[in-house]
Amino acid sequence: MSTVPVSLTVNGERHELDVEARLLLVHLLRDRLGLTGTHVGCDTSNCGACTVHVDGEAVKSCTVLAAQADGTNVTTIEGLADGDKLHPLQQAFWNDHALQCGYCTPGMIMSAADLLARNPDPSEEEIRHGLEGNLCRCTGYHNIVKAVKSAATGQSGGTVEAPAPPEGARETAEAVAEGMKP
């Protein structure tokens, strides 16, 4: 299989890799860089679970070849937090119970962050429109919209210290991620 050199910055860290020409950005992030917060949902760009920011714009990483991301700055859900301090959207999703299974949550938050960067005070209708490319099969969207509005109005409490994960959570998450690989 032919490879191409790719150089990109992900969450502030520079990476230079040789990748298969057909490798999708989502698989580069998950499988090569170990950033499993970006989820693979449908592989058809319908669900939005794989949404990341490329040069500050929300994109569905299952529609972008890794080679197309050469020279770009990519931000994943892991890159939103400031160390142990959650991003206001992450905190709002927690506070407003905007997640259940959590599978769509990273894509929802990344799409919402893009929306708020462009429109810092969106109406409920604008929030719903901004999240149209993201599917949630659990929540019915009411609390998701509420969380985005909370973050926009500063009601999420800003950035706060993230709760410590339960003991063994990292190992469990890594095992689950390993089992999800094709």
Buried (B, 14 or more C-beta within 10 A) or exposed (E): EEEBEBEBBBBEEEBEBEBBEEBBBBBBBBBBBEBBBBBBBBEEBEBBBBBBBBEEEBBBBBBBBBBBBBEBBBBBBBBBBEEEBBBBBBBBBBBBEBBBEEBBBBBBBBBBBBBBEEEEEBEEEBBBEBBEBBBBEEBEBEBBBBBBBBBBEEBBBEBBEBEEEEEEEEEEEEEEBEEEEE
